[in-house]
């Protein structure tokens, strides 16, 4: 992955091919636009969001 120096994903240690399986406790399938809408509605800048990912086939 290529990040800009201030990229949040870089600081969160996302790796190429990571698959997000849970976002903020939600496990149902969501489109990117739905995820962003949820963030804008429910979170303020600087607040942490819990993510669960599958990395290299392992949760």
N, C-alpha and C positions, 0 to 999 in steps of 0.2 A: 504494500500500500504506500501511497505517496501522500504525505501530510504537509500542510503549511506549518510553520514553527509554532503557531499558537493553537493548533487543532485540538479540540476536545477529545476526539477519538484517539489521538496519539497518547494523550495523558491518561486515558482510560484503558490503554493497552489493548486496543482492538487489533486483531491480526487479519490478514487477508484470508478469506474463506470462513471466517467466523459466521455462525448463523445465530441470530437472536431468536430465542424461543420463548422468552418472557420479558415483558417491558412494563415496569411499574406495577407488577403483580398481575398483569393481564396476559393470558396465554392464548386467547383466540387470535385467529389470523387477522392481521390489520395491514392495510396498504400504507405506504409511506405517508401519503397525505393525511390519513387517519392518525398516524403516530404523531405527526407534527401538530395537527389540530389538538390532540390530547395534551401535548406538551404546552401549547399556548394557553389552553384552558386551565390546566391543573398545576402548572409549575411556574415559579418565578426564576429569573436568572440566578445562578449560583446554587440552586437546590439540587440535591443528588437524586438520581433515579436508579432504582434497582433493575439490573439487567441480568438475565441468565442466557448463556450462549452455549452452543455446541462447537467445540474446537477439536479438530482432527477426529471427528466422529464420537467424541466423548462430551457429555454434559458437564 
